[in-house]
Amino acid sequence: MKHFEKLRKSLIIKTIALPIAVAAVVFAPADMMIVSEPAQAIAATGETTSMTESAAPDTQIPASAAGPSVVFADELTPAQRAQQEALKEEERVRLEQEAEAARTANAVSNAQKKAEAEEAAAVYAAWGTYGNYRSPDVIMAQGEADMFSDCVSGVLGNMTVDLVIFAGQSNMSGAGGSASSAPAVANGQGYEFKAISNPNGLYPIKEPFGCTEAGYIGENSSLKRGSLVSSFASNYYARTGVPIVAISASRGNTASSWWAQPQVISDLTSRYNKALNYLNTNHYSVRKKYLVFLQGESDSLGTTTPEQYKANINAAFSGLFNAGLDQVFIITPGRTASGVVDYTPIINAQKDMCAKSSKYTLASELLQNLPVSYMTDELHYNQKALDMVGADAAAKAAAYTVGQGT
């Protein structure tokens, strides 16, 4: 009878305690089991054996194998409290580390911006009278009509000039050049028309050429360090006796497909028309209207086929030809310093255009033949190389002009 009564109590304990224990295990930390107060009371009487003992009275299970330790719901052991504090501290440290990383990234970004500004300031310091440079955005915001003191007034009209757009990639911009090393253009031998920043006058050509000109065809001004334009202007004048009015329209890392975009065609045509309008209004005699093009590196580095290239270039200059442009003079790109990229297919496409179309003339192949010592990095040429190419292209353009009987 006593054995029966003991068994009955054991079953009651199982019926009450088991669901509570299961629920506690689900919601408790992995290393403890929480039981309800009724189960605590039963356990405290000492009248019954454990469930393990009831199920198998002859088998003793070691405490280490019996599962999680049992603690009351309203209690935490010192070790568990310490664990909670450790987790809180770990989270606090993680958040501080993330905040510090964000501060560091911001500081690096600010340092880079400062370095770029200092580089640009160093370039502009070499300008002489252009040292009071302000960005085109500032000029437009302030509504300034005359940015520099050396603007040539329109009263100098009745002068014959040739209009020349200088377009292309970063070697046309002069990314590897040096304004302080570029040749000076003598007074009256060449002018710049600032189609974007101030289309209300002419300026003596000075390097870095085109630094104020943004627009859709806009180069980072700090990458315009010294171009081939000064050399071209001086040598062209020496051979023709006619000064050029130069327009900047270059942008690095641009393939022929970029130049064939409607926005680019529109920007090119707009710069050209602004210059013509200014010159005609102020009684200049515009004799020839040319474009000098140094481009093809991005197409060589990419996947442009020769036929695609020719179609893109024809599209790019269609607006200008329709507006009255006389000729495009092509300067072929040179090489990569490492020699890993072959420019030949694009160069051959350019030569083919010049051989088969009356609209294009090969102006210079000099860059292909210069040694690596004339390069400043993998893609760009130094000021000495740019001066040589400018002179070579000017000689070809002058010969073409003279051959046209004007």
Buried (B, 14 or more C-beta within 10 A) or exposed (E): EEEEEEEEBBEEBBEBBEEBBEEBBEEBEEEBBBBBEEBEEBBEEEEBBEBEBBEEEEEEEEEEEEEBEBBEEEEBEEEBEEBEEEEEEEEEEEEEEEEEEEEEEEEEEEEEEEEEEEEBEEBBEBBEEBEEBBBBEEBEEEEEEEBBEEBBEBEBEEBBBBBBBBBBBBBBBBBBBBBBBBBEBEEEBBBBBBBBBBBBBBBBBBBBBBBBBBBBBBBBBBBBBBBBBBBBBBBBBBBBEBBBBBBBBBBBEBBBBBBBBEEBBEBBBBBBBBBBEBBEEBEBEBBBBBBBBBBBBBBBBEEBEBEBBBBBBBBBBBBBBEBEBBBBBBBBBBBBBEEEBEBEBBBEBBBBBBEEEEBBBBBBBBBEEBEEEBBBEEBBBBBBBBBBBBBBBBBBBBEBBEEEEE
